[in-house]
């Protein structure tokens, strides 16, 4: 994108900064229009380079994702996200003999890192719509969805870029 609403990210800045920091910078200055759909959160790729991909997501109250990773050990993809408006509840799986869920509320202009092999989910538990910016380095090629219960974490499905989204 080259219109005036597209934030600029210098190549050196991308290489020397974490995906979460880039996402926060883009969320603060972003003027990309978000749109909301009643069935599920909406997602739109807004920027891509050889080494990075940026997505804008819009969430109505109650909308969220399943627990997922960004490629797992075979195709790890470090990521970060930031909330441009509203807030999101970020659930992360804490590994261990008995895995557990940790949660953090990420508010406007706050960011979070998603480790390359981390499993997480996002939900808009607020009363107002939320918009977030997600940065993947390198580009996201696969996600794996999980089920979680008292016995642990279980792989439910795999989805691939170009085929499933």
Helices and strands as residue ranges (DSSP letters): H 11-16, H 19-29, E 42-48, E 53-59, E 67-69, E 78-85, E 88-94, E 100-106, E 111-114, E 120-123, E 130-137, E 142-149, E 152-160
